[in-house]
């Protein structure tokens, strides 16, 4: 474990964690920003927020993701930006888990497509294994980045 926190290696690992998390957020945000109505639909299908709030959140979310991604990639306010990204990933994990528990026929909508499964059926293992795992991985990367440096 001590080699993992080697002072010569850790800056590169934290840079890699920042770039991966920033890249995922940038791709997800950009895809949704190009199709804002699908982004709003992706939020609505979770059936957690009232429609008007879900629409506002859906139209705003891609730009928040792009902003966080750019700050992570460039390295500006990286600790605070990492906290924001981690909070966002945690919210995504909770949203996906509650949708899965309620057996809603949706995919995560992370990369656009409106959030509805193409066949209208519930695919809990696909959602859980692919989307949920991706957000947990991103959250873990974010947690690693926030570890104290030596």
Buried (B, 14 or more C-beta within 10 A) or exposed (E): EEEEEEEEEBEEBBEEBBBBBBEBBBBBBBBBBEBBEBBBBBBBBBEBBEEEEBBBBBBBBBBBBBBBBBBBBEEEEBEEBBBBBBEBBBEBBEBBBEBBEEEBBBBBBBBBBBBBBEEEEBBBEEBEEEBBEBBBBBBBBBEBBBEEEE
